[in-house]
Amino acid sequence: MDPKYYCDTVRSELTGLKARAYDMLRQLDKMQNREKLMTEFKEVHALVDDLNVTIDKLSSQCPTDWGTQKNDIEKKKAALLAKITWWDKEHIAGGYVGG
C-alpha cells in the first residue's frame, strides 16, 4: 500500500473517531449520573489524546515504514471504536449510524 494513501486514510478515520468521541463526552457532560461513567471516559480522554498525537504525526510526516507504529495505531483505533460501540448500545436507540 502506498504510504501516503495509508497516512491520509488513517488520518481521516482517526479524525472521524475523535469527533465521535467528543460527541460522547459532550453527552456525558449533560448526564446526571455521569459519575458512574467517569472511569470509562478517562480512558476515552487518554485515547483521544494519543490519537491527536498520531493525527498530527500523520499530517506532518508519513514514513514509508510504519512497522510497530501501525499496530499501535490500529490497537488504539480499535479501543476507541469499542468504547464508541459500547456507548451507542447503551445510550442511542438503534445505535450510531453516523458517518
N, CA, C and O atoms as a Tinker XYZ file with bonds, in Angstrom:
   396  protein
     1  N      0.849000   -1.180000    0.000000    73     2
     2  CA     0.000000    0.000000    0.000000    64     1     3
     3  C      0.890000    1.237000    0.000000    63     2     4     5
     4  O      1.914000    1.293000    0.681000    81     3
     5  N      0.474000    2.210000   -0.771000    73     3     6
     6  CA     1.176000    3.476000   -0.845000    64     5     7
     7  C      1.147000    4.161000    0.524000    63     6     8     9
     8  O      0.072000    4.361000    1.088000    81     7
     9  N      2.325000    4.525000    1.067000    73     7    10
    10  CA     2.356000    5.144000    2.402000    64     9    11
    11  C      1.520000    6.415000    2.511000    63    10    12    13
    12  O      0.874000    6.643000    3.534000    81    11
    13  N      1.526000    7.240000    1.473000    73    11    14
    14  CA     0.748000    8.489000    1.507000    64    13    15
    15  C     -0.744000    8.175000    1.594000    63    14    16    17
    16  O     -1.474000    8.819000    2.347000    81    15
    17  N     -1.193000    7.192000    0.828000    73    15    18
    18  CA    -2.595000    6.787000    0.868000    64    17    19
    19  C     -2.947000    6.268000    2.260000    63    18    20    21
    20  O     -3.996000    6.605000    2.808000    81    19
    21  N     -2.063000    5.446000    2.827000    73    19    22
    22  CA    -2.285000    4.916000    4.174000    64    21    23
    23  C     -2.403000    6.061000    5.182000    63    22    24    25
    24  O     -3.329000    6.085000    5.993000    81    23
    25  N     -1.481000    6.993000    5.130000    73    23    26
    26  CA    -1.496000    8.108000    6.085000    64    25    27
    27  C     -2.772000    8.928000    5.954000    63    26    28    29
    28  O     -3.403000    9.265000    6.956000    81    27
    29  N     -3.151000    9.248000    4.730000    73    27    30
    30  CA    -4.367000   10.035000    4.514000    64    29    31
    31  C     -5.611000    9.291000    4.994000    63    30    32    33
    32  O     -6.494000    9.879000    5.618000    81    31
    33  N     -5.671000    7.995000    4.696000    73    31    34
    34  CA    -6.828000    7.192000    5.079000    64    33    35
    35  C     -6.937000    7.067000    6.592000    63    34    36    37
    36  O     -8.013000    7.267000    7.156000    81    35
    37  N     -5.838000    6.740000    7.250000    73    35    38
    38  CA    -5.850000    6.571000    8.699000    64    37    39
    39  C     -6.128000    7.899000    9.389000    63    38    40    41
    40  O     -6.875000    7.947000   10.366000    81    39
    41  N     -5.532000    8.974000    8.889000    73    39    42
    42  CA    -5.781000   10.294000    9.489000    64    41    43
    43  C     -7.264000   10.633000    9.407000    63    42    44    45
    44  O     -7.832000   11.163000   10.362000    81    43
    45  N     -7.888000   10.335000    8.286000    73    43    46
    46  CA    -9.320000   10.592000    8.119000    64    45    47
    47  C    -10.148000    9.739000    9.084000    63    46    48    49
    48  O    -11.080000   10.243000    9.711000    81    47
    49  N     -9.815000    8.458000    9.203000    73    47    50
    50  CA   -10.526000    7.574000   10.130000    64    49    51
    51  C    -10.387000    8.054000   11.574000    63    50    52    53
    52  O    -11.366000    8.108000   12.318000    81    51
    53  N     -9.168000    8.400000   11.955000    73    51    54
    54  CA    -8.921000    8.832000   13.334000    64    53    55
    55  C     -9.623000   10.144000   13.637000    63    54    56    57
    56  O    -10.126000   10.338000   14.744000    81    55
    57  N     -9.660000   11.039000   12.675000    73    55    58
    58  CA   -10.355000   12.313000   12.865000    64    57    59
    59  C    -11.848000   12.075000   13.074000    63    58    60    61
    60  O    -12.470000   12.729000   13.911000    81    59
    61  N    -12.423000   11.146000   12.321000    73    59    62
    62  CA   -13.830000   10.795000   12.496000    64    61    63
    63  C    -14.103000   10.175000   13.854000    63    62    64    65
    64  O    -15.093000   10.510000   14.505000    81    63
    65  N    -13.231000    9.271000   14.286000    73    63    66
    66  CA   -13.391000    8.653000   15.605000    64    65    67
    67  C    -13.247000    9.689000   16.716000    63    66    68    69
    68  O    -13.977000    9.660000   17.707000    81    67
    69  N    -12.303000   10.595000   16.537000    73    67    70
    70  CA   -12.108000   11.648000   17.533000    64    69    71
    71  C    -13.349000   12.527000   17.642000    63    70    72    73
    72  O    -13.756000   12.888000   18.746000    81    71
    73  N    -13.946000   12.868000   16.522000    73    71    74
    74  CA   -15.173000   13.675000   16.533000    64    73    75
    75  C    -16.289000   12.928000   17.253000    63    74    76    77
    76  O    -17.033000   13.527000   18.030000    81    75
    77  N    -16.411000   11.644000   17.006000    73    75    78
    78  CA   -17.444000   10.836000   17.666000    64    77    79
    79  C    -17.186000   10.754000   19.165000    63    78    80    81
    80  O    -18.121000   10.800000   19.964000    81    79
    81  N    -15.916000   10.633000   19.543000    73    79    82
    82  CA   -15.575000   10.589000   20.966000    64    81    83
    83  C    -15.943000   11.911000   21.637000    63    82    84    85
    84  O    -16.453000   11.913000   22.757000    81    83
    85  N    -15.691000   13.028000   20.967000    73    83    86
    86  CA   -16.071000   14.320000   21.535000    64    85    87
    87  C    -17.586000   14.442000   21.668000    63    86    88    89
    88  O    -18.075000   15.045000   22.623000    81    87
    89  N    -18.330000   13.879000   20.725000    73    87    90
    90  CA   -19.800000   13.857000   20.844000    64    89    91
    91  C    -20.211000   13.109000   22.114000    63    90    92    93
    92  O    -21.086000   13.558000   22.854000    81    91
    93  N    -19.575000   11.976000   22.353000    73    91    94
    94  CA   -19.871000   11.187000   23.552000    64    93    95
    95  C    -19.564000   11.988000   24.813000    63    94    96    97
    96  O    -20.357000   12.004000   25.755000    81    95
    97  N    -18.422000   12.645000   24.826000    73    95    98
    98  CA   -18.023000   13.403000   26.015000    64    97    99
    99  C    -18.972000   14.568000   26.272000    63    98   100   101
   100  O    -19.260000   14.888000   27.425000    81    99
   101  N    -19.459000   15.203000   25.210000    73    99   102
   102  CA   -20.441000   16.284000   25.383000    64   101   103
   103  C    -21.738000   15.738000   25.961000    63   102   104   105
   104  O    -22.350000   16.364000   26.826000    81   103
   105  N    -22.158000   14.569000   25.484000    73   103   106
   106  CA   -23.370000   13.947000   26.019000    64   105   107
   107  C    -23.170000   13.579000   27.485000    63   106   108   109
   108  O    -24.082000   13.741000   28.296000    81   107
   109  N    -22.006000   13.092000   27.822000    73   107   110
   110  CA   -21.702000   12.721000   29.207000    64   109   111
   111  C    -21.815000   13.936000   30.122000    63   110   112   113
   112  O    -22.354000   13.838000   31.225000    81   111
   113  N    -21.314000   15.070000   29.671000    73   111   114
   114  CA   -21.380000   16.285000   30.484000    64   113   115
   115  C    -22.815000   16.677000   30.826000    63   114   116   117
   116  O    -23.052000   17.319000   31.849000    81   115
   117  N    -23.763000   16.302000   29.988000    73   115   118
   118  CA   -25.164000   16.647000   30.202000    64   117   119
   119  C    -25.894000   15.637000   31.091000    63   118   120   121
   120  O    -27.005000   15.902000   31.551000    81   119
   121  N    -25.274000   14.485000   31.330000    73   119   122
   122  CA   -25.939000   13.426000   32.088000    64   121   123
   123  C    -25.891000   13.690000   33.589000    63   122   124   125
   124  O    -24.918000   14.242000   34.102000    81   123
   125  N    -26.940000   13.293000   34.277000    73   123   126
   126  CA   -26.988000   13.498000   35.715000    64   125   127
   127  C    -26.196000   12.445000   36.476000    63   126   128   129
   128  O    -25.648000   12.742000   37.538000    81   127
   129  N    -26.122000   11.236000   35.965000    73   127   130
   130  CA   -25.409000   10.165000   36.667000    64   129   131
   131  C    -24.030000    9.912000   36.061000    63   130   132   133
   132  O    -23.562000    8.774000   36.026000    81   131
   133  N    -23.391000   10.962000   35.590000    73   131   134
   134  CA   -22.126000   10.810000   34.876000    64   133   135
   135  C    -20.979000   10.295000   35.741000    63   134   136   137
   136  O    -20.001000    9.768000   35.210000    81   135
   137  N    -21.080000   10.437000   37.052000    73   135   138
   138  CA   -20.007000    9.968000   37.927000    64   137   139
   139  C    -19.756000    8.473000   37.756000    63   138   140   141
   140  O    -18.618000    8.014000   37.858000    81   139
   141  N    -20.824000    7.713000   37.495000    73   139   142
   142  CA   -20.697000    6.270000   37.295000    64   141   143
   143  C    -19.842000    5.940000   36.070000    63   142   144   145
   144  O    -19.185000    4.900000   36.014000    81   143
   145  N    -19.865000    6.837000   35.104000    73   143   146
   146  CA   -19.184000    6.567000   33.838000    64   145   147
   147  C    -17.809000    7.229000   33.721000    63   146   148   149
   148  O    -17.135000    7.066000   32.705000    81   147
   149  N    -17.395000    7.956000   34.726000    73   147   150
   150  CA   -16.159000    8.723000   34.627000    64   149   151
   151  C    -14.927000    7.847000   34.379000    63   150   152   153
   152  O    -14.017000    8.261000   33.661000    81   151
   153  N    -14.885000    6.665000   34.952000    73   151   154
   154  CA   -13.735000    5.786000   34.736000    64   153   155
   155  C    -13.614000    5.416000   33.267000    63   154   156   157
   156  O    -12.528000    5.452000   32.688000    81   155
   157  N    -14.749000    5.061000   32.674000    73   155   158
   158  CA   -14.752000    4.723000   31.250000    64   157   159
   159  C    -14.241000    5.897000   30.418000    63   158   160   161
   160  O    -13.493000    5.717000   29.457000    81   159
   161  N    -14.655000    7.084000   30.800000    73   159   162
   162  CA   -14.328000    8.230000   29.972000    64   161   163
   163  C    -12.942000    8.789000   30.219000    63   162   164   165
   164  O    -12.435000    9.555000   29.400000    81   163
   165  N    -12.322000    8.428000   31.318000    73   163   166
   166  CA   -10.903000    8.769000   31.475000    64   165   167
   167  C    -10.103000    8.044000   30.404000    63   166   168   169
   168  O     -9.154000    8.593000   29.843000    81   167
   169  N    -10.496000    6.802000   30.124000    73   167   170
   170  CA    -9.833000    6.038000   29.069000    64   169   171
   171  C    -10.079000    6.680000   27.703000    63   170   172   173
   172  O     -9.174000    6.733000   26.871000    81   171
   173  N    -11.289000    7.165000   27.472000    73   171   174
   174  CA   -11.601000    7.806000   26.197000    64   173   175
   175  C    -10.747000    9.059000   26.024000    63   174   176   177
   176  O    -10.192000    9.286000   24.948000    81   175
   177  N    -10.638000    9.868000   27.067000    73   175   178
   178  CA    -9.791000   11.066000   27.003000    64   177   179
   179  C     -8.350000   10.690000   26.669000    63   178   180   181
   180  O     -7.719000   11.338000   25.835000    81   179
   181  N     -7.835000    9.664000   27.305000    73   179   182
   182  CA    -6.458000    9.233000   27.054000    64   181   183
   183  C     -6.284000    8.750000   25.612000    63   182   184   185
   184  O     -5.287000    9.065000   24.963000    81   183
   185  N     -7.257000    7.986000   25.118000    73   183   186
   186  CA    -7.188000    7.520000   23.731000    64   185   187
   187  C     -7.232000    8.687000   22.752000    63   186   188   189
   188  O     -6.486000    8.706000   21.773000    81   187
   189  N     -8.096000    9.651000   23.009000    73   187   190
   190  CA    -8.193000   10.814000   22.125000    64   189   191
   191  C     -6.885000   11.602000   22.146000    63   190   192   193
   192  O     -6.419000   12.050000   21.099000    81   191
   193  N     -6.296000   11.772000   23.314000    73   191   194
   194  CA    -5.010000   12.471000   23.396000    64   193   195
   195  C     -3.942000   11.761000   22.575000    63   194   196   197
   196  O     -3.189000   12.397000   21.838000    81   195
   197  N     -3.882000   10.429000   22.706000    73   195   198
   198  CA    -2.919000    9.648000   21.926000    64   197   199
   199  C     -3.191000    9.770000   20.436000    63   198   200   201
   200  O     -2.265000    9.898000   19.636000    81   199
   201  N     -4.463000    9.728000   20.070000    73   199   202
   202  CA    -4.816000    9.820000   18.657000    64   201   203
   203  C     -4.517000   11.202000   18.089000    63   202   204   205
   204  O     -4.175000   11.322000   16.912000    81   203
   205  N     -4.641000   12.243000   18.904000    73   203   206
   206  CA    -4.279000   13.588000   18.445000    64   205   207
   207  C     -2.813000   13.644000   18.043000    63   206   208   209
   208  O     -2.460000   14.231000   17.021000    81   207
   209  N     -1.971000   13.034000   18.851000    73   207   210
   210  CA    -0.539000   12.986000   18.540000    64   209   211
   211  C     -0.323000   12.243000   17.217000    63   210   212   213
   212  O      0.456000   12.673000   16.366000    81   211
   213  N     -1.021000   11.134000   17.067000    73   211   214
   214  CA    -0.888000   10.338000   15.845000    64   213   215
   215  C     -1.398000   11.107000   14.634000    63   214   216   217
   216  O     -0.763000   11.092000   13.579000    81   215
   217  N     -2.541000   11.779000   14.773000    73   215   218
   218  CA    -3.092000   12.567000   13.662000    64   217   219
   219  C     -2.114000   13.658000   13.257000    63   218   220   221
   220  O     -1.880000   13.879000   12.069000    81   219
   221  N     -1.542000   14.343000   14.248000    73   219   222
   222  CA    -0.556000   15.389000   13.948000    64   221   223
   223  C      0.646000   14.806000   13.211000    63   222   224   225
   224  O      1.160000   15.403000   12.265000    81   223
   225  N      1.082000   13.638000   13.657000    73   223   226
   226  CA     2.236000   12.995000   13.027000    64   225   227
   227  C      1.898000   12.592000   11.588000    63   226   228   229
   228  O      2.706000   12.781000   10.679000    81   227
   229  N      0.699000   12.036000   11.389000    73   227   230
   230  CA     0.288000   11.646000   10.038000    64   229   231
   231  C      0.169000   12.861000    9.122000    63   230   232   233
   232  O      0.395000   12.760000    7.916000    81   231
   233  N     -0.187000   14.013000    9.701000    73   231   234
   234  CA    -0.333000   15.235000    8.913000    64   233   235
   235  C      1.011000   15.822000    8.508000    63   234   236   237
   236  O      1.155000   16.365000    7.412000    81   235
   237  N      1.991000   15.712000    9.394000    73   235   238
   238  CA     3.271000   16.369000    9.155000    64   237   239
   239  C      4.324000   15.467000    8.535000    63   238   240   241
   240  O      5.245000   15.946000    7.874000    81   239
   241  N      4.191000   14.170000    8.743000    73   239   242
   242  CA     5.170000   13.245000    8.186000    64   241   243
   243  C      4.496000   11.914000    7.892000    63   242   244   245
   244  O      3.543000   11.524000    8.567000    81   243
   245  N      4.985000   11.242000    6.907000    73   243   246
   246  CA     4.411000    9.956000    6.546000    64   245   247
   247  C      5.559000    9.012000    6.180000    63   246   248   249
   248  O      5.929000    8.899000    5.011000    81   247
   249  N      6.116000    8.340000    7.183000    73   247   250
   250  CA     7.236000    7.435000    6.906000    64   249   251
   251  C      6.814000    6.294000    5.979000    63   250   252   253
   252  O      5.650000    5.894000    5.965000    81   251
   253  N      7.749000    5.786000    5.225000    73   251   254
   254  CA     7.441000    4.688000    4.309000    64   253   255
   255  C      7.260000    3.371000    5.041000    63   254   256   257
   256  O      6.612000    2.461000    4.522000    81   255
   257  N      7.817000    3.253000    6.227000    73   255   258
   258  CA     7.666000    2.020000    7.001000    64   257   259
   259  C      7.132000    2.363000    8.381000    63   258   260   261
   260  O      7.819000    2.990000    9.188000    81   259
   261  N      5.898000    1.946000    8.646000    73   259   262
   262  CA     5.274000    2.226000    9.932000    64   261   263
   263  C      5.564000    1.137000   10.949000    63   262   264   265
   264  O      5.520000    1.394000   12.153000    81   263
   265  N      5.859000   -0.066000   10.496000    73   263   266
   266  CA     6.211000   -1.167000   11.382000    64   265   267
   267  C      5.311000   -1.285000   12.594000    63   266   268   269
   268  O      4.097000   -1.435000   12.456000    81   267
   269  N      5.893000   -1.218000   13.778000    73   267   270
   270  CA     5.139000   -1.373000   15.023000    64   269   271
   271  C      4.180000   -0.213000   15.261000    63   270   272   273
   272  O      3.171000   -0.382000   15.946000    81   271
   273  N      4.476000    0.958000   14.710000    73   271   274
   274  CA     3.566000    2.099000   14.882000    64   273   275
   275  C      2.203000    1.800000   14.276000    63   274   276   277
   276  O      1.176000    2.196000   14.828000    81   275
   277  N      2.188000    1.107000   13.149000    73   275   278
   278  CA     0.917000    0.767000   12.507000    64   277   279
   279  C      0.080000   -0.106000   13.437000    63   278   280   281
   280  O     -1.123000    0.111000   13.579000    81   279
   281  N      0.709000   -1.085000   14.066000    73   279   282
   282  CA    -0.013000   -1.953000   15.008000    64   281   283
   283  C     -0.546000   -1.154000   16.190000    63   282   284   285
   284  O     -1.671000   -1.373000   16.638000    81   283
   285  N      0.255000   -0.238000   16.690000    73   283   286
   286  CA    -0.158000    0.598000   17.817000    64   285   287
   287  C     -1.350000    1.474000   17.434000    63   286   288   289
   288  O     -2.298000    1.610000   18.208000    81   287
   289  N     -1.303000    2.065000   16.247000    73   287   290
   290  CA    -2.408000    2.895000   15.760000    64   289   291
   291  C     -3.678000    2.056000   15.651000    63   290   292   293
   292  O     -4.748000    2.485000   16.084000    81   291
   293  N     -3.563000    0.870000   15.078000    73   291   294
   294  CA    -4.723000    0.004000   14.909000    64   293   295
   295  C     -5.309000   -0.413000   16.260000    63   294   296   297
   296  O     -6.529000   -0.496000   16.398000    81   295
   297  N     -4.468000   -0.673000   17.248000    73   295   298
   298  CA    -4.946000   -1.048000   18.582000    64   297   299
   299  C     -5.701000    0.108000   19.239000    63   298   300   301
   300  O     -6.765000   -0.098000   19.822000    81   299
   301  N     -5.157000    1.316000   19.147000    73   299   302
   302  CA    -5.821000    2.485000   19.726000    64   301   303
   303  C     -7.138000    2.766000   19.017000    63   302   304   305
   304  O     -8.139000    3.104000   19.649000    81   303
   305  N     -7.125000    2.622000   17.708000    73   303   306
   306  CA    -8.345000    2.841000   16.928000    64   305   307
   307  C     -9.409000    1.828000   17.344000    63   306   308   309
   308  O    -10.574000    2.186000   17.521000    81   307
   309  N     -9.015000    0.583000   17.499000    73   307   310
   310  CA    -9.960000   -0.466000   17.901000    64   309   311
   311  C    -10.490000   -0.222000   19.310000    63   310   312   313
   312  O    -11.671000   -0.440000   19.577000    81   311
   313  N     -9.620000    0.228000   20.209000    73   311   314
   314  CA   -10.043000    0.500000   21.588000    64   313   315
   315  C    -11.068000    1.629000   21.619000    63   314   316   317
   316  O    -12.074000    1.531000   22.322000    81   315
   317  N    -10.827000    2.684000   20.874000    73   315   318
   318  CA   -11.774000    3.801000   20.848000    64   317   319
   319  C    -13.078000    3.374000   20.184000    63   318   320   321
   320  O    -14.158000    3.750000   20.640000    81   319
   321  N    -12.988000    2.602000   19.126000    73   319   322
   322  CA   -14.195000    2.122000   18.464000    64   321   323
   323  C    -15.015000    1.230000   19.390000    63   322   324   325
   324  O    -16.244000    1.272000   19.355000    81   323
   325  N    -14.356000    0.426000   20.214000    73   323   326
   326  CA   -15.071000   -0.418000   21.184000    64   325   327
   327  C    -15.814000    0.450000   22.196000    63   326   328   329
   328  O    -16.951000    0.141000   22.550000    81   327
   329  N    -15.192000    1.527000   22.665000    73   327   330
   330  CA   -15.853000    2.446000   23.600000    64   329   331
   331  C    -17.053000    3.113000   22.940000    63   330   332   333
   332  O    -18.112000    3.249000   23.552000    81   331
   333  N    -16.881000    3.526000   21.689000    73   331   334
   334  CA   -17.976000    4.170000   20.964000    64   333   335
   335  C    -19.132000    3.189000   20.777000    63   334   336   337
   336  O    -20.294000    3.548000   20.964000    81   335
   337  N    -18.809000    1.960000   20.409000    73   335   338
   338  CA   -19.846000    0.945000   20.216000    64   337   339
   339  C    -20.593000    0.690000   21.518000    63   338   340   341
   340  O    -21.821000    0.605000   21.521000    81   339
   341  N    -19.865000    0.569000   22.623000    73   339   342
   342  CA   -20.496000    0.378000   23.935000    64   341   343
   343  C    -21.425000    1.547000   24.238000    63   342   344   345
   344  O    -22.572000    1.342000   24.636000    81   343
   345  N    -20.942000    2.761000   24.055000    73   343   346
   346  CA   -21.736000    3.957000   24.338000    64   345   347
   347  C    -23.009000    3.967000   23.506000    63   346   348   349
   348  O    -24.096000    4.230000   24.020000    81   347
   349  N    -22.867000    3.679000   22.219000    73   347   350
   350  CA   -24.020000    3.709000   21.331000    64   349   351
   351  C    -25.077000    2.690000   21.743000    63   350   352   353
   352  O    -26.270000    2.994000   21.725000    81   351
   353  N    -24.655000    1.499000   22.109000    73   351   354
   354  CA   -25.609000    0.471000   22.529000    64   353   355
   355  C    -26.352000    0.887000   23.788000    63   354   356   357
   356  O    -27.537000    0.589000   23.941000    81   355
   357  N    -25.660000    1.574000   24.688000    73   355   358
   358  CA   -26.248000    1.968000   25.964000    64   357   359
   359  C    -27.073000    3.246000   25.891000    63   358   360   361
   360  O    -28.013000    3.419000   26.667000    81   359
   361  N    -26.734000    4.146000   24.965000    73   359   362
   362  CA   -27.309000    5.485000   25.026000    64   361   363
   363  C    -28.010000    5.982000   23.777000    63   362   364   365
   364  O    -28.617000    7.052000   23.801000    81   363
   365  N    -27.942000    5.233000   22.686000    73   363   366
   366  CA   -28.593000    5.687000   21.469000    64   365   367
   367  C    -29.492000    4.575000   20.962000    63   366   368   369
   368  O    -29.023000    3.484000   20.637000    81   367
   369  N    -30.769000    4.851000   20.897000    73   367   370
   370  CA   -31.726000    3.864000   20.399000    64   369   371
   371  C    -31.383000    3.522000   18.951000    63   370   372   373
   372  O    -31.306000    4.414000   18.106000    81   371
   373  N    -31.180000    2.261000   18.664000    73   371   374
   374  CA   -30.838000    1.836000   17.317000    64   373   375
   375  C    -29.372000    1.940000   16.988000    63   374   376   377
   376  O    -28.961000    1.550000   15.896000    81   375
   377  N    -28.557000    2.463000   17.911000    73   375   378
   378  CA   -27.117000    2.567000   17.667000    64   377   379
   379  C    -26.758000    3.762000   16.795000    63   378   380   381
   380  O    -27.624000    4.393000   16.188000    81   379
   381  N    -25.497000    4.052000   16.747000    73   379   382
   382  CA   -24.986000    5.182000   15.965000    64   381   383
   383  C    -24.873000    4.778000   14.505000    63   382   384   385
   384  O    -24.278000    3.748000   14.187000    81   383
   385  N    -25.430000    5.568000   13.632000    73   383   386
   386  CA   -25.347000    5.279000   12.206000    64   385   387
   387  C    -24.554000    6.351000   11.476000    63   386   388   389
   388  O    -24.566000    6.422000   10.248000    81   387
   389  N    -23.865000    7.183000   12.250000    73   387   390
   390  CA   -23.150000    8.348000   11.738000    64   389   391
   391  C    -22.275000    8.095000   10.546000    63   390   392   393
   392  O    -22.287000    7.015000    9.955000    81   391
   393  N    -21.530000    9.088000   10.209000    73   391   394
   394  CA   -20.669000    8.982000    9.052000    64   393   395
   395  C    -19.646000   10.054000    9.063000    63   394   396
   396  O    -18.819000   10.127000    8.154000    81   395
